[in-house]
Amino acid sequence: MLPVLPAKAVAPRPVVRPAAVQDEGTGRPCPVCGTPNRPERKFCRRCAAELSPVEKAAPLPWWRTVWPFRRRVRAGSGRGVRLIVILAVVVALCAAGLFLLPAGRALWEDTRDKLGKATPVTPVDIKASGALPGHPATNTTDGLNDKYWGAPGPGASVTYTFREPFRLVDLIITNGASTSPEAYARQARALQVDLEVTTADGTRHDEQLTLSDKPGPQTIQTGISDAKTVRLTLRSPVDLSRGRHLALAEVEFFQRS
């Protein structure tokens, strides 16, 4: 008999035993593959998809994508609509500036009048529609309150002309014949005065002034730019009777310094 070689030892094969897997049939389904998973799982046991994904931010409405332009643009929001809105806003701002410019300029000038200092300005020429003897219209600018312009009656006017156009901020009128109560009551007074201011370019500003029936200066704020001539017309006389006439003691003009 031939000799036999000894056999090589062979390790035993491992026995694979099925592991017990907990039933997950009642868990929440995967949003991707629909496989049920236990509540504590964060990823799907089959496809490894995230079970609680972070919700995406809702898209911005189109009107929030107009300004600023770097904001995220919502898909399908319509660039044409945004362009139309921007153009409409620009046109509205231009129109507002055009219509509000005079009002804004008037507000600016009024603010400067209040913050600035008013200085007196003297006319270079004075002409009246009529005057009683001894009471010329020049008495209204002589700085004396006991001398007055004697007007022939209601409707009489006096016109003051200035050398250079100026910003008329205040007008001070001393009504009657004097600041003294006794002298004031001796003559008639006009309780209304028509103010007509003509600017250097010929524009007229008309205003009706109401005066108090009392002696002493009365200040009227005007705020008229480029005033060249000022006309005062006396209206609504009081105590006008035989032997009395309309009296106007003093008129003072003030410009913005």
C-alpha positions in Angstrom: 0.0 0.0 0.0 1.1 3.5 -0.7 1.7 5.9 2.1 -1.0 8.5 2.8 -0.2 12.1 3.7 -1.8 13.5 6.8 -5.0 15.7 6.2 -4.9 19.5 6.7 -7.1 20.8 9.5 -10.1 22.9 8.3 -11.8 25.4 10.6 -15.5 25.0 11.0 -17.7 27.4 9.0 -19.6 30.0 11.1 -23.3 29.5 11.3 -25.3 32.6 10.4 -28.3 33.1 12.6 -31.0 35.6 11.6 -31.0 38.7 14.0 -34.2 39.6 15.5 -35.3 43.0 14.0 -37.9 45.1 15.8 -41.0 45.5 13.8 -41.2 49.1 12.4 -44.4 48.7 10.5 -46.2 51.3 12.6 -43.5 54.0 12.5 -43.6 57.2 10.4 -43.0 56.6 6.7 -39.9 58.0 4.9 -40.7 61.0 2.8 -38.6 59.6 0.0 -39.3 55.8 -0.2 -42.2 55.4 2.2 -40.5 52.8 4.5 -41.8 52.9 8.1 -39.3 54.0 10.7 -39.2 54.3 14.4 -40.0 57.7 15.9 -36.5 58.2 17.3 -34.8 57.6 13.9 -33.3 60.6 12.1 -32.5 58.8 8.8 -34.5 56.2 6.9 -33.4 52.6 7.6 -33.7 51.8 3.9 -32.6 54.8 1.8 -30.9 56.9 4.6 -33.0 59.9 3.6 -33.4 62.6 6.3 -36.6 62.0 8.1 -37.0 65.6 9.5 -35.7 67.9 6.8 -35.5 71.7 7.6 -38.4 73.4 6.0 -37.5 75.8 3.3 -38.3 79.5 3.7 -41.5 80.6 1.9 -40.8 82.6 -1.2 -41.0 86.4 -0.9 -44.0 88.1 -2.4 -43.2 90.1 -5.5 -43.5 93.5 -3.8 -40.7 92.6 -1.4 -38.4 91.9 -4.3 -38.5 95.4 -5.6 -36.3 97.1 -3.0 -33.5 96.5 -2.2 -32.6 94.8 -5.4 -30.2 92.3 -3.6 -33.1 90.5 -1.9 -33.9 87.0 -3.1 -36.2 87.1 -6.0 -39.2 84.8 -5.9 -39.4 82.4 -8.8 -42.0 83.5 -11.3 -42.7 86.8 -9.5 -42.4 88.7 -12.8 -39.5 91.1 -13.5 -41.8 93.0 -15.9 -44.2 93.8 -13.1 -41.4 95.0 -10.8 -40.0 97.2 -13.5 -43.5 98.8 -14.0 -43.8 99.4 -10.3 -40.4 101.0 -10.1 -41.2 103.3 -13.1 -44.5 104.2 -11.5 -42.8 105.2 -8.3 -40.2 107.3 -10.1 -42.9 109.1 -12.1 -45.0 109.7 -8.9 -41.9 111.2 -7.1 -41.2 113.4 -10.0 -44.8 114.6 -10.2 -44.9 115.2 -6.4 -41.7 117.2 -6.6 -43.2 119.3 -9.5 -46.4 120.1 -7.8 -45.1 120.5 -4.3 -42.1 122.6 -5.3 -43.9 126.0 -4.8 -45.3 124.9 -1.4 -41.8 123.6 -0.4 -40.2 126.9 -1.5 -42.8 128.9 0.4 -42.2 126.9 3.5 -38.5 127.4 3.2 -38.9 131.2 2.7 -41.3 131.4 5.7 -38.8 129.6 7.9 -36.0 132.0 6.9 -38.3 134.9 7.7 -38.9 133.6 11.2 -35.2 132.8 11.8 -33.8 136.0 10.2 -33.8 139.5 11.5 -36.2 142.1 9.9 -34.8 145.5 9.1 -36.7 148.6 7.9 -36.7 149.7 4.3 -37.8 153.1 3.1 -39.6 153.8 -0.2 -38.1 156.2 -2.7 -41.4 157.5 -4.0 -44.9 158.0 -2.5 -48.0 158.9 -4.6 -51.5 159.2 -3.3 -54.8 159.4 -5.2 -55.6 162.4 -3.1 -54.8 164.2 0.1 -56.3 167.0 2.2 -54.3 170.2 2.6 -51.6 170.0 5.2 -51.9 166.2 5.4 -49.8 164.7 2.5 -49.2 161.0 2.1 -45.5 161.5 2.9 -46.5 161.8 6.5 -47.0 158.0 6.6 -43.2 157.5 6.4 -41.8 160.4 8.4 -41.5 158.3 11.6 -43.8 160.6 13.5 -47.1 159.2 14.9 -48.8 162.6 15.5 -48.8 163.5 11.8 -51.0 161.7 9.3 -52.2 161.3 5.8 -55.6 162.9 5.3 -57.4 160.8 2.7 -60.3 162.4 0.9 -62.6 159.4 1.5 -63.1 155.7 1.1 -61.3 154.2 -1.9 -58.4 156.6 -1.6 -55.0 154.9 -2.1 -51.4 155.5 -1.6 -48.6 153.8 -3.6 -45.0 153.2 -2.3 -42.2 152.5 -4.7 -38.9 151.1 -3.7 -35.4 151.4 -5.2 -34.6 147.6 -5.3 -36.9 144.6 -5.1 -36.9 143.1 -1.6 -38.5 140.4 0.5 -41.4 142.1 2.3 -41.7 140.1 5.6 -43.7 142.6 7.8 -45.9 145.6 7.4 -46.7 147.8 10.4 -49.7 150.1 10.1 -50.5 152.8 12.6 -54.2 153.6 12.0 -55.9 156.9 12.7 -54.6 160.3 13.3 -52.3 159.5 16.2 -51.3 157.0 18.8 -52.9 159.2 21.4 -56.4 158.0 22.2 -57.8 161.5 22.3 -56.3 162.5 18.9 -57.1 159.0 17.5 -60.8 159.5 18.1 -61.0 162.9 16.5 -60.7 161.6 12.9 -62.2 158.6 11.0 -60.3 155.4 10.5 -60.4 152.7 7.9 -61.0 149.2 9.4 -60.1 147.4 6.1 -57.2 148.0 3.8 -56.6 146.5 0.4 -53.0 145.5 0.0 -51.6 145.2 -3.5 -47.9 144.2 -3.9 -46.3 144.2 -7.4 -43.1 142.3 -7.8 -40.2 143.1 -10.1 -41.6 140.8 -12.9 -45.0 142.4 -12.7 -46.8 139.7 -10.6 -49.5 141.1 -8.3 -50.3 139.9 -4.8 -53.6 141.1 -3.5 -54.8 140.7 0.1 -57.5 142.3 2.3 -56.2 143.4 5.7 -58.5 143.9 8.7 -57.4 146.5 11.2 -58.4 146.9 14.8 -60.1 150.1 15.8 -57.5 151.1 18.4 -54.5 153.5 18.5 -51.0 152.1 18.1 -49.0 150.1 15.5 -50.5 146.9 14.1 -48.1 144.3 12.6 -49.1 142.3 9.5 -46.9 139.4 8.3 -46.7 139.3 4.6 -43.8 137.2 3.3 -43.8 138.4 -0.4 -40.5 138.2 -2.4 -39.2 140.7 -4.9 -41.6 143.4 -3.9 -41.2 146.6 -6.0 -44.4 148.6 -5.3 -46.9 148.5 -2.5 -50.4 150.1 -2.7 -52.8 150.5 0.2 -56.5 151.3 -0.5 -58.6 152.4 2.5 -62.0 150.7 3.0 -64.8 150.4 5.6 -64.4 153.8 7.4 -65.7 154.3 10.9 -66.7 157.7 12.5 -66.6 159.4 9.1 -68.9 162.4 9.3 -69.1 166.1 8.4 -65.9 167.8 9.5 -64.0 164.5 9.8 -61.7 162.7 7.3 -59.9 159.4 7.0 -56.5 159.4 8.7 -53.6 157.1 8.4 -50.6 158.0 10.7 -47.8 155.7 9.8 -46.8 152.8 7.4 -43.6 150.9 8.0 -42.0 148.2 5.7 -39.5 145.6 6.9 -37.3 143.3 4.8 -35.3 140.2 5.7 -31.7 141.0 6.5 
